[in-house]
Amino acid sequence: MTNYIYAYTHTGNAKPWRRATGQSGKFWIKVGQTTRQGVDRVRQQVGTAFPGLLGVDILFHSEPATRPDGTTFSDHDVHR
């Protein structure tokens, strides 16, 4: 079974953040992992709050969680 990585943000995530390393941003980004292709998982998570996903910015979806050398990774690896 293939795992896919996805990432999105939405208008409700407009919260500035800063890391100890000095990196900062204006929006929190949700990164997750699923076995489904497409935006189904995003719809499951925010479809009620954002009907039609209006206000949701999908940064990427359905990206296989596979490195160029063929090994796999998880959303936990992305968070690290």
mmCIF file of the N, C-alpha and C atoms, coordinates in Angstrom:
data_MODEL
# 
_entry.id   MODEL 
# 
loop_
_atom_site.group_PDB 
_atom_site.id 
_atom_site.type_symbol 
_atom_site.label_atom_id 
_atom_site.label_alt_id 
_atom_site.label_comp_id 
_atom_site.label_asym_id 
_atom_site.label_entity_id 
_atom_site.label_seq_id 
_atom_site.pdbx_PDB_ins_code 
_atom_site.Cartn_x 
_atom_site.Cartn_y 
_atom_site.Cartn_z 
_atom_site.occupancy 
_atom_site.B_iso_or_equiv 
_atom_site.pdbx_formal_charge 
_atom_site.auth_seq_id 
_atom_site.auth_comp_id 
_atom_site.auth_asym_id 
_atom_site.auth_atom_id 
_atom_site.pdbx_PDB_model_num 
ATOM 1   N N  . MET A 1 1  ? 0.840   -1.170 0.000  1.00 0.00 ? 1  MET A N  1 
ATOM 2   C CA . MET A 1 1  ? 0.000   0.000  0.000  1.00 0.00 ? 1  MET A CA 1 
ATOM 3   C C  . MET A 1 1  ? 0.896   1.248  0.000  1.00 0.00 ? 1  MET A C  1 
ATOM 4   N N  . THR A 1 2  ? 0.570   2.193  -0.837 1.00 0.00 ? 2  THR A N  1 
ATOM 5   C CA . THR A 1 2  ? 1.352   3.426  -0.949 1.00 0.00 ? 2  THR A CA 1 
ATOM 6   C C  . THR A 1 2  ? 0.843   4.462  0.049  1.00 0.00 ? 2  THR A C  1 
ATOM 7   N N  . ASN A 1 3  ? 1.754   5.126  0.714  1.00 0.00 ? 3  ASN A N  1 
ATOM 8   C CA . ASN A 1 3  ? 1.403   6.254  1.579  1.00 0.00 ? 3  ASN A CA 1 
ATOM 9   C C  . ASN A 1 3  ? 1.676   7.540  0.826  1.00 0.00 ? 3  ASN A C  1 
ATOM 10  N N  . TYR A 1 4  ? 0.825   8.528  1.064  1.00 0.00 ? 4  TYR A N  1 
ATOM 11  C CA . TYR A 1 4  ? 0.941   9.826  0.416  1.00 0.00 ? 4  TYR A CA 1 
ATOM 12  C C  . TYR A 1 4  ? 1.072   10.907 1.480  1.00 0.00 ? 4  TYR A C  1 
ATOM 13  N N  . ILE A 1 5  ? 1.819   11.926 1.159  1.00 0.00 ? 5  ILE A N  1 
ATOM 14  C CA . ILE A 1 5  ? 1.998   13.080 2.029  1.00 0.00 ? 5  ILE A CA 1 
ATOM 15  C C  . ILE A 1 5  ? 1.172   14.231 1.458  1.00 0.00 ? 5  ILE A C  1 
ATOM 16  N N  . TYR A 1 6  ? 0.562   14.998 2.350  1.00 0.00 ? 6  TYR A N  1 
ATOM 17  C CA . TYR A 1 6  ? -0.181  16.178 1.922  1.00 0.00 ? 6  TYR A CA 1 
ATOM 18  C C  . TYR A 1 6  ? 0.113   17.313 2.903  1.00 0.00 ? 6  TYR A C  1 
ATOM 19  N N  . ALA A 1 7  ? -0.128  18.527 2.450  1.00 0.00 ? 7  ALA A N  1 
ATOM 20  C CA . ALA A 1 7  ? 0.052   19.693 3.311  1.00 0.00 ? 7  ALA A CA 1 
ATOM 21  C C  . ALA A 1 7  ? -0.937  20.770 2.901  1.00 0.00 ? 7  ALA A C  1 
ATOM 22  N N  . TYR A 1 8  ? -1.496  21.440 3.895  1.00 0.00 ? 8  TYR A N  1 
ATOM 23  C CA . TYR A 1 8  ? -2.412  22.530 3.608  1.00 0.00 ? 8  TYR A CA 1 
ATOM 24  C C  . TYR A 1 8  ? -2.400  23.520 4.761  1.00 0.00 ? 8  TYR A C  1 
ATOM 25  N N  . THR A 1 9  ? -2.954  24.671 4.500  1.00 0.00 ? 9  THR A N  1 
ATOM 26  C CA . THR A 1 9  ? -3.209  25.663 5.535  1.00 0.00 ? 9  THR A CA 1 
ATOM 27  C C  . THR A 1 9  ? -4.574  26.251 5.236  1.00 0.00 ? 9  THR A C  1 
ATOM 28  N N  . HIS A 1 10 ? -5.111  27.004 6.154  1.00 0.00 ? 10 HIS A N  1 
ATOM 29  C CA . HIS A 1 10 ? -6.404  27.645 5.909  1.00 0.00 ? 10 HIS A CA 1 
ATOM 30  C C  . HIS A 1 10 ? -6.483  28.940 6.701  1.00 0.00 ? 10 HIS A C  1 
ATOM 31  N N  . THR A 1 11 ? -7.492  29.713 6.402  1.00 0.00 ? 11 THR A N  1 
ATOM 32  C CA . THR A 1 11 ? -7.610  31.038 6.996  1.00 0.00 ? 11 THR A CA 1 
ATOM 33  C C  . THR A 1 11 ? -7.667  30.990 8.518  1.00 0.00 ? 11 THR A C  1 
ATOM 34  N N  . GLY A 1 12 ? -8.139  29.893 9.086  1.00 0.00 ? 12 GLY A N  1 
ATOM 35  C CA . GLY A 1 12 ? -8.165  29.745 10.543 1.00 0.00 ? 12 GLY A CA 1 
ATOM 36  C C  . GLY A 1 12 ? -6.786  29.520 11.145 1.00 0.00 ? 12 GLY A C  1 
ATOM 37  N N  . ASN A 1 13 ? -5.798  29.248 10.315 1.00 0.00 ? 13 ASN A N  1 
ATOM 38  C CA . ASN A 1 13 ? -4.435  28.998 10.789 1.00 0.00 ? 13 ASN A CA 1 
ATOM 39  C C  . ASN A 1 13 ? -3.548  30.229 10.671 1.00 0.00 ? 13 ASN A C  1 
ATOM 40  N N  . ALA A 1 14 ? -4.140  31.387 10.601 1.00 0.00 ? 14 ALA A N  1 
ATOM 41  C CA . ALA A 1 14 ? -3.361  32.626 10.462 1.00 0.00 ? 14 ALA A CA 1 
ATOM 42  C C  . ALA A 1 14 ? -2.759  33.016 11.803 1.00 0.00 ? 14 ALA A C  1 
ATOM 43  N N  . LYS A 1 15 ? -1.803  32.210 12.238 1.00 0.00 ? 15 LYS A N  1 
ATOM 44  C CA . LYS A 1 15 ? -1.132  32.448 13.519 1.00 0.00 ? 15 LYS A CA 1 
ATOM 45  C C  . LYS A 1 15 ? 0.367   32.487 13.275 1.00 0.00 ? 15 LYS A C  1 
ATOM 46  N N  . PRO A 1 16 ? 0.996   33.621 13.531 1.00 0.00 ? 16 PRO A N  1 
ATOM 47  C CA . PRO A 1 16 ? 2.450   33.703 13.334 1.00 0.00 ? 16 PRO A CA 1 
ATOM 48  C C  . PRO A 1 16 ? 3.179   32.696 14.222 1.00 0.00 ? 16 PRO A C  1 
ATOM 49  N N  . TRP A 1 17 ? 4.292   32.208 13.734 1.00 0.00 ? 17 TRP A N  1 
ATOM 50  C CA . TRP A 1 17 ? 5.117   31.268 14.506 1.00 0.00 ? 17 TRP A CA 1 
ATOM 51  C C  . TRP A 1 17 ? 6.577   31.610 14.323 1.00 0.00 ? 17 TRP A C  1 
ATOM 52  N N  . ARG A 1 18 ? 7.390   31.201 15.286 1.00 0.00 ? 18 ARG A N  1 
ATOM 53  C CA . ARG A 1 18 ? 8.832   31.422 15.226 1.00 0.00 ? 18 ARG A CA 1 
ATOM 54  C C  . ARG A 1 18 ? 9.515   30.257 15.921 1.00 0.00 ? 18 ARG A C  1 
ATOM 55  N N  . ARG A 1 19 ? 10.564  29.748 15.289 1.00 0.00 ? 19 ARG A N  1 
ATOM 56  C CA . ARG A 1 19 ? 11.359  28.670 15.876 1.00 0.00 ? 19 ARG A CA 1 
ATOM 57  C C  . ARG A 1 19 ? 12.592  29.242 16.552 1.00 0.00 ? 19 ARG A C  1 
ATOM 58  N N  . ALA A 1 20 ? 13.169  28.443 17.428 1.00 0.00 ? 20 ALA A N  1 
ATOM 59  C CA . ALA A 1 20 ? 14.399  28.861 18.113 1.00 0.00 ? 20 ALA A CA 1 
ATOM 60  C C  . ALA A 1 20 ? 15.524  29.127 17.114 1.00 0.00 ? 20 ALA A C  1 
ATOM 61  N N  . THR A 1 21 ? 15.454  28.499 15.936 1.00 0.00 ? 21 THR A N  1 
ATOM 62  C CA . THR A 1 21 ? 16.483  28.673 14.911 1.00 0.00 ? 21 THR A CA 1 
ATOM 63  C C  . THR A 1 21 ? 16.357  30.009 14.183 1.00 0.00 ? 21 THR A C  1 
ATOM 64  N N  . GLY A 1 22 ? 15.264  30.738 14.457 1.00 0.00 ? 22 GLY A N  1 
ATOM 65  C CA . GLY A 1 22 ? 15.051  32.017 13.785 1.00 0.00 ? 22 GLY A CA 1 
ATOM 66  C C  . GLY A 1 22 ? 14.059  31.944 12.637 1.00 0.00 ? 22 GLY A C  1 
ATOM 67  N N  . GLN A 1 23 ? 13.690  30.744 12.194 1.00 0.00 ? 23 GLN A N  1 
ATOM 68  C CA . GLN A 1 23 ? 12.692  30.609 11.130 1.00 0.00 ? 23 GLN A CA 1 
ATOM 69  C C  . GLN A 1 23 ? 11.354  31.116 11.643 1.00 0.00 ? 23 GLN A C  1 
ATOM 70  N N  . SER A 1 24 ? 10.576  31.731 10.758 1.00 0.00 ? 24 SER A N  1 
ATOM 71  C CA . SER A 1 24 ? 9.256   32.206 11.161 1.00 0.00 ? 24 SER A CA 1 
ATOM 72  C C  . SER A 1 24 ? 8.316   32.143 9.971  1.00 0.00 ? 24 SER A C  1 
ATOM 73  N N  . GLY A 1 25 ? 7.045   32.262 10.248 1.00 0.00 ? 25 GLY A N  1 
ATOM 74  C CA . GLY A 1 25 ? 6.038   32.242 9.203  1.00 0.00 ? 25 GLY A CA 1 
ATOM 75  C C  . GLY A 1 25 ? 4.754   32.878 9.682  1.00 0.00 ? 25 GLY A C  1 
ATOM 76  N N  . LYS A 1 26 ? 3.813   33.077 8.772  1.00 0.00 ? 26 LYS A N  1 
ATOM 77  C CA . LYS A 1 26 ? 2.539   33.720 9.097  1.00 0.00 ? 26 LYS A CA 1 
ATOM 78  C C  . LYS A 1 26 ? 1.412   32.713 9.315  1.00 0.00 ? 26 LYS A C  1 
ATOM 79  N N  . PHE A 1 27 ? 1.550   31.500 8.770  1.00 0.00 ? 27 PHE A N  1 
ATOM 80  C CA . PHE A 1 27 ? 0.492   30.508 8.860  1.00 0.00 ? 27 PHE A CA 1 
ATOM 81  C C  . PHE A 1 27 ? 1.042   29.183 9.353  1.00 0.00 ? 27 PHE A C  1 
ATOM 82  N N  . TRP A 1 28 ? 0.271   28.491 10.166 1.00 0.00 ? 28 TRP A N  1 
ATOM 83  C CA . TRP A 1 28 ? 0.613   27.124 10.507 1.00 0.00 ? 28 TRP A CA 1 
ATOM 84  C C  . TRP A 1 28 ? 0.302   26.265 9.298  1.00 0.00 ? 28 TRP A C  1 
ATOM 85  N N  . ILE A 1 29 ? 1.068   25.201 9.086  1.00 0.00 ? 29 ILE A N  1 
ATOM 86  C CA . ILE A 1 29 ? 0.848   24.286 7.970  1.00 0.00 ? 29 ILE A CA 1 
ATOM 87  C C  . ILE A 1 29 ? 0.568   22.910 8.538  1.00 0.00 ? 29 ILE A C  1 
ATOM 88  N N  . LYS A 1 30 ? -0.523  22.309 8.103  1.00 0.00 ? 30 LYS A N  1 
ATOM 89  C CA . LYS A 1 30 ? -0.863  20.941 8.498  1.00 0.00 ? 30 LYS A CA 1 
ATOM 90  C C  . LYS A 1 30 ? -0.193  20.005 7.495  1.00 0.00 ? 30 LYS A C  1 
ATOM 91  N N  . VAL A 1 31 ? 0.621   19.082 7.998  1.00 0.00 ? 31 VAL A N  1 
ATOM 92  C CA . VAL A 1 31 ? 1.250   18.055 7.169  1.00 0.00 ? 31 VAL A CA 1 
ATOM 93  C C  . VAL A 1 31 ? 0.725   16.717 7.664  1.00 0.00 ? 31 VAL A C  1 
ATOM 94  N N  . GLY A 1 32 ? 0.296   15.881 6.754  1.00 0.00 ? 32 GLY A N  1 
ATOM 95  C CA . GLY A 1 32 ? -0.241  14.589 7.143  1.00 0.00 ? 32 GLY A CA 1 
ATOM 96  C C  . GLY A 1 32 ? 0.111   13.502 6.160  1.00 0.00 ? 32 GLY A C  1 
ATOM 97  N N  . GLN A 1 33 ? -0.327  12.322 6.502  1.00 0.00 ? 33 GLN A N  1 
ATOM 98  C CA . GLN A 1 33 ? -0.048  11.126 5.704  1.00 0.00 ? 33 GLN A CA 1 
ATOM 99  C C  . GLN A 1 33 ? -1.349  10.352 5.555  1.00 0.00 ? 33 GLN A C  1 
ATOM 100 N N  . THR A 1 34 ? -1.579  9.781  4.396  1.00 0.00 ? 34 THR A N  1 
ATOM 101 C CA . THR A 1 34 ? -2.793  9.027  4.138  1.00 0.00 ? 34 THR A CA 1 
ATOM 102 C C  . THR A 1 34 ? -2.510  7.950  3.096  1.00 0.00 ? 34 THR A C  1 
ATOM 103 N N  . THR A 1 35 ? -3.401  7.005  2.989  1.00 0.00 ? 35 THR A N  1 
ATOM 104 C CA . THR A 1 35 ? -3.284  5.991  1.942  1.00 0.00 ? 35 THR A CA 1 
ATOM 105 C C  . THR A 1 35 ? -4.160  6.335  0.747  1.00 0.00 ? 35 THR A C  1 
ATOM 106 N N  . ARG A 1 36 ? -4.912  7.422  0.851  1.00 0.00 ? 36 ARG A N  1 
ATOM 107 C CA . ARG A 1 36 ? -5.804  7.849  -0.234 1.00 0.00 ? 36 ARG A CA 1 
ATOM 108 C C  . ARG A 1 36 ? -5.148  8.918  -1.093 1.00 0.00 ? 36 ARG A C  1 
ATOM 109 N N  . GLN A 1 37 ? -5.368  8.835  -2.385 1.00 0.00 ? 37 GLN A N  1 
ATOM 110 C CA . GLN A 1 37 ? -4.921  9.912  -3.259 1.00 0.00 ? 37 GLN A CA 1 
ATOM 111 C C  . GLN A 1 37 ? -5.986  10.995 -3.282 1.00 0.00 ? 37 GLN A C  1 
ATOM 112 N N  . GLY A 1 38 ? -5.612  12.171 -3.751 1.00 0.00 ? 38 GLY A N  1 
ATOM 113 C CA . GLY A 1 38 ? -6.566  13.267 -3.849 1.00 0.00 ? 38 GLY A CA 1 
ATOM 114 C C  . GLY A 1 38 ? -6.667  14.042 -2.557 1.00 0.00 ? 38 GLY A C  1 
ATOM 115 N N  . VAL A 1 39 ? -7.702  14.849 -2.459 1.00 0.00 ? 39 VAL A N  1 
ATOM 116 C CA . VAL A 1 39 ? -7.862  15.726 -1.307 1.00 0.00 ? 39 VAL A CA 1 
ATOM 117 C C  . VAL A 1 39 ? -8.885  15.179 -0.312 1.00 0.00 ? 39 VAL A C  1 
ATOM 118 N N  . ASP A 1 40 ? -9.213  13.899 -0.405 1.00 0.00 ? 40 ASP A N  1 
ATOM 119 C CA . ASP A 1 40 ? -10.212 13.299 0.483  1.00 0.00 ? 40 ASP A CA 1 
ATOM 120 C C  . ASP A 1 40 ? -9.886  13.513 1.949  1.00 0.00 ? 40 ASP A C  1 
ATOM 121 N N  . ARG A 1 41 ? -8.639  13.316 2.329  1.00 0.00 ? 41 ARG A N  1 
ATOM 122 C CA . ARG A 1 41 ? -8.256  13.444 3.735  1.00 0.00 ? 41 ARG A CA 1 
ATOM 123 C C  . ARG A 1 41 ? -8.410  14.882 4.207  1.00 0.00 ? 41 ARG A C  1 
ATOM 124 N N  . VAL A 1 42 ? -8.080  15.839 3.375  1.00 0.00 ? 42 VAL A N  1 
ATOM 125 C CA . VAL A 1 42 ? -8.248  17.252 3.735  1.00 0.00 ? 42 VAL A CA 1 
ATOM 126 C C  . VAL A 1 42 ? -9.733  17.546 3.931  1.00 0.00 ? 42 VAL A C  1 
ATOM 127 N N  . ARG A 1 43 ? -10.571 17.046 3.023  1.00 0.00 ? 43 ARG A N  1 
ATOM 128 C CA . ARG A 1 43 ? -12.019 17.249 3.163  1.00 0.00 ? 43 ARG A CA 1 
ATOM 129 C C  . ARG A 1 43 ? -12.532 16.651 4.467  1.00 0.00 ? 43 ARG A C  1 
ATOM 130 N N  . GLN A 1 44 ? -12.020 15.483 4.845  1.00 0.00 ? 44 GLN A N  1 
ATOM 131 C CA . GLN A 1 44 ? -12.427 14.866 6.108  1.00 0.00 ? 44 GLN A CA 1 
ATOM 132 C C  . GLN A 1 44 ? -12.089 15.762 7.289  1.00 0.00 ? 44 GLN A C  1 
ATOM 133 N N  . GLN A 1 45 ? -10.950 16.400 7.237  1.00 0.00 ? 45 GLN A N  1 
ATOM 134 C CA . GLN A 1 45 ? -10.487 17.194 8.372  1.00 0.00 ? 45 GLN A CA 1 
ATOM 135 C C  . GLN A 1 45 ? -11.148 18.562 8.464  1.00 0.00 ? 45 GLN A C  1 
ATOM 136 N N  . VAL A 1 46 ? -11.366 19.229 7.354  1.00 0.00 ? 46 VAL A N  1 
ATOM 137 C CA . VAL A 1 46 ? -11.846 20.621 7.412  1.00 0.00 ? 46 VAL A CA 1 
ATOM 138 C C  . VAL A 1 46 ? -13.065 20.897 6.538  1.00 0.00 ? 46 VAL A C  1 
ATOM 139 N N  . GLY A 1 47 ? -13.641 19.867 5.956  1.00 0.00 ? 47 GLY A N  1 
ATOM 140 C CA . GLY A 1 47 ? -14.768 20.058 5.040  1.00 0.00 ? 47 GLY A CA 1 
ATOM 141 C C  . GLY A 1 47 ? -15.988 20.709 5.662  1.00 0.00 ? 47 GLY A C  1 
ATOM 142 N N  . THR A 1 48 ? -16.250 20.448 6.932  1.00 0.00 ? 48 THR A N  1 
ATOM 143 C CA . THR A 1 48 ? -17.403 21.051 7.597  1.00 0.00 ? 48 THR A CA 1 
ATOM 144 C C  . THR A 1 48 ? -17.152 22.531 7.869  1.00 0.00 ? 48 THR A C  1 
ATOM 145 N N  . ALA A 1 49 ? -15.966 22.847 8.343  1.00 0.00 ? 49 ALA A N  1 
ATOM 146 C CA . ALA A 1 49 ? -15.634 24.245 8.646  1.00 0.00 ? 49 ALA A CA 1 
ATOM 147 C C  . ALA A 1 49 ? -15.436 25.075 7.383  1.00 0.00 ? 49 ALA A C  1 
ATOM 148 N N  . PHE A 1 50 ? -14.992 24.429 6.315  1.00 0.00 ? 50 PHE A N  1 
ATOM 149 C CA . PHE A 1 50 ? -14.708 25.119 5.057  1.00 0.00 ? 50 PHE A CA 1 
ATOM 150 C C  . PHE A 1 50 ? -15.405 24.387 3.911  1.00 0.00 ? 50 PHE A C  1 
ATOM 151 N N  . PRO A 1 51 ? -16.737 24.551 3.781  1.00 0.00 ? 51 PRO A N  1 
ATOM 152 C CA . PRO A 1 51 ? -17.464 23.864 2.706  1.00 0.00 ? 51 PRO A CA 1 
ATOM 153 C C  . PRO A 1 51 ? -16.859 24.164 1.339  1.00 0.00 ? 51 PRO A C  1 
ATOM 154 N N  . GLY A 1 52 ? -16.690 23.131 0.550  1.00 0.00 ? 52 GLY A N  1 
ATOM 155 C CA . GLY A 1 52 ? -16.077 23.296 -0.762 1.00 0.00 ? 52 GLY A CA 1 
ATOM 156 C C  . GLY A 1 52 ? -14.604 23.633 -0.676 1.00 0.00 ? 52 GLY A C  1 
ATOM 157 N N  . LEU A 1 53 ? -14.058 23.531 0.516  1.00 0.00 ? 53 LEU A N  1 
ATOM 158 C CA . LEU A 1 53 ? -12.654 23.860 0.795  1.00 0.00 ? 53 LEU A CA 1 
ATOM 159 C C  . LEU A 1 53 ? -12.322 25.324 0.493  1.00 0.00 ? 53 LEU A C  1 
ATOM 160 N N  . LEU A 1 54 ? -13.355 26.187 0.518  1.00 0.00 ? 54 LEU A N  1 
ATOM 161 C CA . LEU A 1 54 ? -13.114 27.625 0.342  1.00 0.00 ? 54 LEU A CA 1 
ATOM 162 C C  . LEU A 1 54 ? -12.357 28.134 1.559  1.00 0.00 ? 54 LEU A C  1 
ATOM 163 N N  . GLY A 1 55 ? -11.266 28.811 1.341  1.00 0.00 ? 55 GLY A N  1 
ATOM 164 C CA . GLY A 1 55 ? -10.416 29.301 2.412  1.00 0.00 ? 55 GLY A CA 1 
ATOM 165 C C  . GLY A 1 55 ? -9.285  28.348 2.761  1.00 0.00 ? 55 GLY A C  1 
ATOM 166 N N  . VAL A 1 56 ? -9.243  27.191 2.089  1.00 0.00 ? 56 VAL A N  1 
ATOM 167 C CA . VAL A 1 56 ? -8.188  26.209 2.317  1.00 0.00 ? 56 VAL A CA 1 
ATOM 168 C C  . VAL A 1 56 ? -7.188  26.313 1.173  1.00 0.00 ? 56 VAL A C  1 
ATOM 169 N N  . ASP A 1 57 ? -5.934  26.392 1.511  1.00 0.00 ? 57 ASP A N  1 
ATOM 170 C CA . ASP A 1 57 ? -4.866  26.444 0.511  1.00 0.00 ? 57 ASP A CA 1 
ATOM 171 C C  . ASP A 1 57 ? -4.101  25.129 0.582  1.00 0.00 ? 57 ASP A C  1 
ATOM 172 N N  . ILE A 1 58 ? -4.343  24.243 -0.386 1.00 0.00 ? 58 ILE A N  1 
ATOM 173 C CA . ILE A 1 58 ? -3.666  22.955 -0.419 1.00 0.00 ? 58 ILE A CA 1 
ATOM 174 C C  . ILE A 1 58 ? -2.308  23.167 -1.065 1.00 0.00 ? 58 ILE A C  1 
ATOM 175 N N  . LEU A 1 59 ? -1.269  22.952 -0.287 1.00 0.00 ? 59 LEU A N  1 
ATOM 176 C CA . LEU A 1 59 ? 0.093   23.188 -0.761 1.00 0.00 ? 59 LEU A CA 1 
ATOM 177 C C  . LEU A 1 59 ? 0.565   22.041 -1.637 1.00 0.00 ? 59 LEU A C  1 
ATOM 178 N N  . PHE A 1 60 ? 0.237   20.833 -1.246 1.00 0.00 ? 60 PHE A N  1 
ATOM 179 C CA . PHE A 1 60 ? 0.427   19.665 -2.109 1.00 0.00 ? 60 PHE A CA 1 
ATOM 180 C C  . PHE A 1 60 ? -0.369  18.506 -1.557 1.00 0.00 ? 60 PHE A C  1 
ATOM 181 N N  . HIS A 1 61 ? -0.733  17.580 -2.452 1.00 0.00 ? 61 HIS A N  1 
ATOM 182 C CA . HIS A 1 61 ? -1.476  16.386 -2.054 1.00 0.00 ? 61 HIS A CA 1 
ATOM 183 C C  . HIS A 1 61 ? -1.079  15.250 -2.977 1.00 0.00 ? 61 HIS A C  1 
ATOM 184 N N  . SER A 1 62 ? -1.331  14.075 -2.527 1.00 0.00 ? 62 SER A N  1 
ATOM 185 C CA . SER A 1 62 ? -1.073  12.874 -3.327 1.00 0.00 ? 62 SER A CA 1 
ATOM 186 C C  . SER A 1 62 ? 0.383   12.719 -3.745 1.00 0.00 ? 62 SER A C  1 
ATOM 187 N N  . GLU A 1 63 ? 1.293   13.233 -2.938 1.00 0.00 ? 63 GLU A N  1 
ATOM 188 C CA . GLU A 1 63 ? 2.707   13.051 -3.224 1.00 0.00 ? 63 GLU A CA 1 
ATOM 189 C C  . GLU A 1 63 ? 3.161   11.752 -2.564 1.00 0.00 ? 63 GLU A C  1 
ATOM 190 N N  . PRO A 1 64 ? 3.633   10.788 -3.340 1.00 0.00 ? 64 PRO A N  1 
ATOM 191 C CA . PRO A 1 64 ? 4.092   9.544  -2.722 1.00 0.00 ? 64 PRO A CA 1 
ATOM 192 C C  . PRO A 1 64 ? 5.190   9.814  -1.690 1.00 0.00 ? 64 PRO A C  1 
ATOM 193 N N  . ALA A 1 65 ? 5.074   9.163  -0.560 1.00 0.00 ? 65 ALA A N  1 
ATOM 194 C CA . ALA A 1 65 ? 6.050   9.342  0.519  1.00 0.00 ? 65 ALA A CA 1 
ATOM 195 C C  . ALA A 1 65 ? 7.258   8.446  0.265  1.00 0.00 ? 65 ALA A C  1 
ATOM 196 N N  . THR A 1 66 ? 7.920   8.718  -0.849 1.00 0.00 ? 66 THR A N  1 
ATOM 197 C CA . THR A 1 66 ? 9.056   7.913  -1.280 1.00 0.00 ? 66 THR A CA 1 
ATOM 198 C C  . THR A 1 66 ? 10.214  8.825  -1.654 1.00 0.00 ? 66 THR A C  1 
ATOM 199 N N  . ARG A 1 67 ? 11.382  8.498  -1.142 1.00 0.00 ? 67 ARG A N  1 
ATOM 200 C CA . ARG A 1 67 ? 12.599  9.255  -1.477 1.00 0.00 ? 67 ARG A CA 1 
ATOM 201 C C  . ARG A 1 67 ? 13.110  8.810  -2.851 1.00 0.00 ? 67 ARG A C  1 
ATOM 202 N N  . PRO A 1 68 ? 13.999  9.601  -3.457 1.00 0.00 ? 68 PRO A N  1 
ATOM 203 C CA . PRO A 1 68 ? 14.553  9.216  -4.763 1.00 0.00 ? 68 PRO A CA 1 
ATOM 204 C C  . PRO A 1 68 ? 15.211  7.833  -4.769 1.00 0.00 ? 68 PRO A C  1 
ATOM 205 N N  . ASP A 1 69 ? 15.742  7.402  -3.607 1.00 0.00 ? 69 ASP A N  1 
ATOM 206 C CA . ASP A 1 69 ? 16.388  6.088  -3.570 1.00 0.00 ? 69 ASP A CA 1 
ATOM 207 C C  . ASP A 1 69 ? 15.392  4.943  -3.354 1.00 0.00 ? 69 ASP A C  1 
ATOM 208 N N  . GLY A 1 70 ? 14.090  5.270  -3.270 1.00 0.00 ? 70 GLY A N  1 
ATOM 209 C CA . GLY A 1 70 ? 13.060  4.249  -3.137 1.00 0.00 ? 70 GLY A CA 1 
ATOM 210 C C  . GLY A 1 70 ? 12.612  3.968  -1.713 1.00 0.00 ? 70 GLY A C  1 
ATOM 211 N N  . THR A 1 71 ? 13.326  4.482  -0.717 1.00 0.00 ? 71 THR A N  1 
ATOM 212 C CA . THR A 1 71 ? 12.902  4.286  0.667  1.00 0.00 ? 71 THR A CA 1 
ATOM 213 C C  . THR A 1 71 ? 11.721  5.202  0.971  1.00 0.00 ? 71 THR A C  1 
ATOM 214 N N  . THR A 1 72 ? 10.938  4.822  1.964  1.00 0.00 ? 72 THR A N  1 
ATOM 215 C CA . THR A 1 72 ? 9.752   5.608  2.298  1.00 0.00 ? 72 THR A CA 1 
ATOM 216 C C  . THR A 1 72 ? 9.989   6.452  3.540  1.00 0.00 ? 72 THR A C  1 
ATOM 217 N N  . PHE A 1 73 ? 9.124   7.430  3.728  1.00 0.00 ? 73 PHE A N  1 
ATOM 218 C CA . PHE A 1 73 ? 9.156   8.270  4.918  1.00 0.00 ? 73 PHE A CA 1 
ATOM 219 C C  . PHE A 1 73 ? 7.726   8.553  5.348  1.00 0.00 ? 73 PHE A C  1 
ATOM 220 N N  . SER A 1 74 ? 7.593   9.111  6.529  1.00 0.00 ? 74 SER A N  1 
ATOM 221 C CA . SER A 1 74 ? 6.250   9.397  7.049  1.00 0.00 ? 74 SER A CA 1 
ATOM 222 C C  . SER A 1 74 ? 6.095   10.888 7.338  1.00 0.00 ? 74 SER A C  1 
ATOM 223 N N  . ASP A 1 75 ? 4.897   11.278 7.715  1.00 0.00 ? 75 ASP A N  1 
ATOM 224 C CA . ASP A 1 75 ? 4.684   12.672 8.082  1.00 0.00 ? 75 ASP A CA 1 
ATOM 225 C C  . ASP A 1 75 ? 5.513   13.044 9.310  1.00 0.00 ? 75 ASP A C  1 
ATOM 226 N N  . HIS A 1 76 ? 5.822   12.075 10.153 1.00 0.00 ? 76 HIS A N  1 
ATOM 227 C CA . HIS A 1 76 ? 6.679   12.347 11.315 1.00 0.00 ? 76 HIS A CA 1 
ATOM 228 C C  . HIS A 1 76 ? 8.064   12.803 10.871 1.00 0.00 ? 76 HIS A C  1 
ATOM 229 N N  . ASP A 1 77 ? 8.566   12.204 9.796  1.00 0.00 ? 77 ASP A N  1 
ATOM 230 C CA . ASP A 1 77 ? 9.859   12.615 9.254  1.00 0.00 ? 77 ASP A CA 1 
ATOM 231 C C  . ASP A 1 77 ? 9.799   14.045 8.744  1.00 0.00 ? 77 ASP A C  1 
ATOM 232 N N  . VAL A 1 78 ? 8.691   14.411 8.124  1.00 0.00 ? 78 VAL A N  1 
ATOM 233 C CA . VAL A 1 78 ? 8.529   15.781 7.621  1.00 0.00 ? 78 VAL A CA 1 
ATOM 234 C C  . VAL A 1 78 ? 8.499   16.759 8.793  1.00 0.00 ? 78 VAL A C  1 
ATOM 235 N N  . HIS A 1 79 ? 7.793   16.418 9.854  1.00 0.00 ? 79 HIS A N  1 
ATOM 236 C CA . HIS A 1 79 ? 7.721   17.294 11.025 1.00 0.00 ? 79 HIS A CA 1 
ATOM 237 C C  . HIS A 1 79 ? 9.087   17.514 11.651 1.00 0.00 ? 79 HIS A C  1 
ATOM 238 N N  . ARG A 1 80 ? 9.903   16.456 11.664 1.00 0.00 ? 80 ARG A N  1 
ATOM 239 C CA . ARG A 1 80 ? 11.264  16.598 12.213 1.00 0.00 ? 80 ARG A CA 1 
ATOM 240 C C  . ARG A 1 80 ? 12.073  17.528 11.349 1.00 0.00 ? 80 ARG A C  1 
# 
